[in-house]
Amino acid sequence: MNKEDQISRAKDRTRSDEQLLALQERFNAYVSFLLDGEMAEAHPELAGKPARIELRCAHTPDARALELLALIHDQLGFQEIKLEVVVRNDEIRMPNGESMTKPK
C-alpha cells in the first residue's frame, strides 16, 4: 500500500466517523423530542401512541453503521421506541426483539 492509499483510507475513515457521529446525534435529537414530551406537545393526537423512528437509506449501511444502528435499536427498545431502517424499496425491519436482517 502506497502513501496515497493510506491517506485516502484515513480520509475515508474520518468521513465515516463524522457520518456515524452525525447519525448518532440525529437519533439523540429525535429521542429527546419523543421522551421530553415535545412530540406530545406539538402533536397531542399522537400522545400515548407507540413511537417509531424510521431511517431511510439510499444504500444498505456499511458494517460500522449497522453496528451502531443495532446498538441504537437495542437502547430504543428499553424506551419502547421502535426503529425501522428502510433501504430504498427493500426494508430492513428491526422491531424490538428481532435481529436486523433483510427479509427474504
QUIGIBEL-V350359 format. One record per helix or strand of 2 or more residues. SS is the DSSP state (2 for helix, 1 for strand). FROM is the first residue (numbers start at 1). TO is the last residue. If there is no record, write none. Layout:
SS,FROM,TO + SS,FROM,TO
//
This chain:
2,3,35 + 2,38,42 + 2,44,46 + 1,51,57 + 2,63,78 + 1,81,87 + 1,90,94
//
